[in-house]
Amino acid sequence: MKLKASIAALGVVFAGPAGAASTPPVQLCLAPASAQMSGMNGEDAVAAVDEVFKRYLAGPKVRLEPLTARLASQARLEAREKHCDYVLYTTVTQVRKTSSGFLEHIAAGAVAGGASQVASNASSTGARVAASAVAGGASHTYYYSSFTRSNDRLTLTARLEAADGAVVAEKTDKRKASSDGEDLLTPLVVQASEIVVGAMSGAQP
C-alpha cells in the first residue's frame, strides 16, 4: 500500500508541470481610440476603430478589456484598477485632399439629423445606400468605408504599453485609397494587431 501510495504521489508530481504549462491569457485593455474620419462624427469614428481591433485581437491567449477613460492619464489609472497586463492606445486620422461633394453632406446629415430621413431624401442611389446603412444599424466599419473616397489617406498609430507605462511597441502605418468605398481601416488594424500580439508574446517570461 505504501508503494502504491508513493507511485501515485510520483504520478501527481510528474503530472503537475504538464498541467502548469497552460498559462492564463494576457489581459489587454483597449483605450478608446483617438479618431478623425471624413464623413463620420467622433463617436462613430471611435466605434469603428475599436470594433475592428476587437475583431482581430480576440483569441484564446488574449482577454480584451475595453476602457472608458478618454484621457491617456485617466486610462492608465483605469487600467491599473482593472489589473491590465497591457494597454493599447490608437490614433487614426483620415485626410481628404479633394471635396467629395454631395455624398459627404449626406454622411454628415445621417449623423446629425437622422439617417432614416436623410436616406429618404437622398436623390442618388449611392447616397441612399450609404445613409440607409447607418439607419439600418450596419457595422461602423461598413459605415466608414461607405464614405471613403479615392485618394483618401488614412494614418494609424498603435502604441502598446505595459502595466507600468513602459512602451512595449509602437507603429505608424499609412494607406491610400485607390477607389471609392475602399476599406482602409481593416488592413492597417490587421498589421497593427500582428505587431501587438507578437510584442506581448515576446514580453512574456
C-alpha positions as CSV (number, residue, x, y, z in Angstrom):
1,M,0.0,0.0,0.0
2,K,2.8,2.3,0.8
3,L,4.5,1.6,-2.5
4,K,1.3,2.3,-4.4
5,A,0.8,5.5,-2.5
6,S,4.4,6.5,-3.3
7,I,3.9,5.8,-7.0
8,A,0.7,7.7,-7.0
9,A,2.4,10.6,-5.4
10,L,5.1,10.5,-8.0
11,G,2.4,10.5,-10.7
12,V,1.0,13.6,-9.2
13,V,4.4,15.2,-9.2
14,F,5.1,14.3,-12.8
15,A,1.6,15.4,-13.9
16,G,1.9,18.7,-12.2
17,P,4.3,20.5,-14.6
18,A,2.3,19.3,-17.7
19,G,-0.9,20.9,-16.3
20,A,1.0,24.0,-15.3
21,A,2.2,24.5,-18.9
22,S,-1.1,26.2,-19.7
23,T,-0.7,29.8,-18.9
24,P,-3.6,32.2,-18.4
25,P,-4.5,34.6,-21.2
26,V,-2.9,38.0,-21.3
27,Q,-5.3,40.8,-20.2
28,L,-5.1,43.5,-22.9
29,C,-7.0,46.7,-22.2
30,L,-8.2,48.9,-25.1
31,A,-8.2,52.6,-24.5
32,P,-10.8,54.5,-26.6
33,A,-9.3,55.4,-30.0
34,S,-8.5,59.0,-30.9
35,A,-10.1,59.1,-34.4
36,Q,-10.9,61.7,-37.1
37,M,-12.5,60.3,-40.2
38,S,-14.2,62.1,-43.1
39,G,-18.0,61.6,-43.1
40,M,-18.2,60.4,-39.5
41,N,-18.7,62.1,-36.2
42,G,-16.2,61.5,-33.4
43,E,-18.2,58.8,-31.6
44,D,-18.8,56.7,-34.8
45,A,-15.1,57.0,-35.8
46,V,-14.0,55.8,-32.3
47,A,-16.5,52.9,-32.5
48,A,-15.3,51.9,-36.0
49,V,-11.7,51.7,-34.9
50,D,-12.5,49.8,-31.6
51,E,-14.8,47.4,-33.5
52,V,-12.1,46.3,-35.9
53,F,-9.4,46.0,-33.2
54,K,-11.6,43.8,-31.1
55,R,-12.3,41.6,-34.0
56,Y,-8.6,40.9,-34.8
57,L,-7.1,40.9,-31.3
58,A,-9.6,38.5,-29.8
59,G,-8.3,34.9,-29.2
60,P,-7.6,32.2,-26.7
61,K,-4.4,33.8,-25.4
62,V,-5.7,37.3,-25.1
63,R,-8.5,38.6,-22.9
64,L,-9.8,42.0,-24.1
65,E,-11.0,44.6,-21.6
66,P,-12.4,47.9,-23.0
67,L,-11.6,51.1,-21.1
68,T,-13.9,54.1,-20.9
69,A,-11.5,56.9,-19.9
70,R,-10.6,59.2,-22.9
71,L,-7.6,60.9,-21.5
72,A,-4.4,58.8,-21.5
73,S,-3.6,59.7,-17.9
74,Q,-7.0,58.6,-16.8
75,A,-6.9,55.5,-18.9
76,R,-3.7,54.4,-17.2
77,L,-5.4,54.8,-13.8
78,E,-8.4,52.8,-15.0
79,A,-6.1,50.1,-16.4
80,R,-4.4,49.7,-13.0
81,E,-7.8,49.3,-11.3
82,K,-8.7,46.6,-13.8
83,H,-5.3,44.9,-13.4
84,C,-4.4,45.1,-17.1
85,D,-1.2,43.5,-18.3
86,Y,-1.0,45.8,-21.3
87,V,-2.9,48.9,-22.6
88,L,-3.3,49.6,-26.3
89,Y,-3.6,53.3,-27.4
90,T,-4.6,54.0,-31.0
91,T,-4.8,57.2,-33.1
92,V,-6.4,57.2,-36.6
93,T,-6.6,60.2,-38.9
94,Q,-8.1,60.3,-42.4
95,V,-7.1,63.1,-44.8
96,R,-9.1,64.0,-47.9
97,K,-7.5,66.5,-50.3
98,T,-10.5,67.0,-52.5
99,S,-14.1,67.6,-51.6
100,S,-16.4,64.6,-52.1
101,G,-19.4,66.8,-52.8
102,F,-23.0,65.7,-52.2
103,L,-22.3,62.3,-50.5
104,E,-20.1,64.0,-47.9
105,H,-23.1,66.2,-47.0
106,I,-25.3,63.2,-46.9
107,A,-23.0,61.5,-44.4
108,A,-22.9,64.5,-42.1
109,G,-26.7,64.7,-42.3
110,A,-27.0,61.0,-41.4
111,V,-25.1,61.7,-38.2
112,A,-26.6,65.0,-37.2
113,G,-30.2,64.8,-38.5
114,G,-31.2,61.2,-38.5
115,A,-30.1,58.6,-41.1
116,S,-33.7,57.5,-42.0
117,Q,-34.7,61.0,-43.0
118,V,-31.6,61.5,-45.0
119,A,-32.0,58.2,-46.8
120,S,-35.5,59.0,-47.9
121,N,-34.5,62.5,-49.1
122,A,-31.3,61.4,-51.0
123,S,-31.6,61.7,-54.7
124,S,-28.7,59.4,-55.8
125,T,-28.6,55.6,-55.3
126,G,-25.1,55.7,-53.7
127,A,-26.3,58.3,-51.2
128,R,-29.4,56.3,-50.3
129,V,-27.4,53.1,-49.8
130,A,-24.8,54.9,-47.6
131,A,-27.3,56.7,-45.4
132,S,-29.6,53.6,-45.2
133,A,-26.7,51.6,-43.9
134,V,-26.5,53.9,-40.9
135,A,-30.2,53.9,-40.3
136,G,-30.3,50.1,-40.5
137,G,-27.7,49.5,-37.9
138,A,-24.9,48.4,-40.2
139,S,-21.4,47.9,-38.6
140,H,-19.4,51.1,-38.1
141,T,-16.7,49.6,-40.3
142,Y,-19.2,49.4,-43.2
143,Y,-20.4,52.8,-42.4
144,Y,-16.9,54.2,-42.5
145,S,-15.9,52.5,-45.8
146,S,-19.1,53.8,-47.4
147,F,-17.7,57.3,-47.3
148,T,-14.1,56.6,-48.3
149,R,-13.1,58.4,-51.5
150,S,-10.4,57.7,-53.9
151,N,-7.0,59.2,-52.8
152,D,-8.1,59.5,-49.2
153,R,-5.2,58.8,-46.9
154,L,-5.6,57.0,-43.5
155,T,-2.8,57.0,-40.9
156,L,-3.0,54.6,-37.9
157,T,-0.6,54.7,-34.9
158,A,-0.8,51.9,-32.3
159,R,1.2,52.2,-29.0
160,L,1.3,49.2,-26.6
161,E,2.2,50.0,-23.0
162,A,3.0,47.6,-20.2
163,A,1.2,47.9,-16.8
164,D,4.0,50.2,-15.6
165,G,3.6,52.6,-18.5
166,A,6.7,51.5,-20.4
167,V,6.2,51.4,-24.2
168,V,6.5,47.8,-25.4
169,A,5.8,48.5,-29.1
170,E,4.8,51.5,-31.3
171,K,4.0,51.5,-35.0
172,T,2.6,54.0,-37.5
173,D,1.3,52.9,-40.9
174,K,-0.4,54.7,-43.8
175,R,-2.7,53.6,-46.6
176,K,-4.1,55.4,-49.6
177,A,-7.5,54.6,-51.2
178,S,-7.3,53.6,-54.9
179,S,-11.1,53.7,-55.3
180,D,-14.3,55.0,-53.6
181,G,-15.6,52.8,-50.8
182,E,-12.3,51.1,-50.1
183,D,-11.8,49.8,-46.6
184,L,-8.6,51.5,-45.5
185,L,-9.0,50.8,-41.8
186,T,-9.1,46.9,-41.6
187,P,-5.7,46.3,-43.4
188,L,-4.0,48.8,-41.1
189,V,-5.6,47.2,-38.0
190,V,-4.6,43.7,-39.1
191,Q,-0.9,44.9,-39.4
192,A,-1.0,46.6,-36.0
193,S,-2.7,43.7,-34.3
194,E,0.0,41.3,-35.5
195,I,2.6,43.6,-34.0
196,V,0.7,43.9,-30.7
197,V,0.2,40.2,-30.3
198,G,3.8,39.5,-31.2
199,A,5.1,42.1,-28.8
200,M,3.0,40.7,-25.9
201,S,4.2,37.1,-26.7
202,G,7.8,38.2,-26.8
203,A,7.5,40.1,-23.5
204,Q,6.1,37.0,-21.7
205,P,8.7,35.1,-19.5
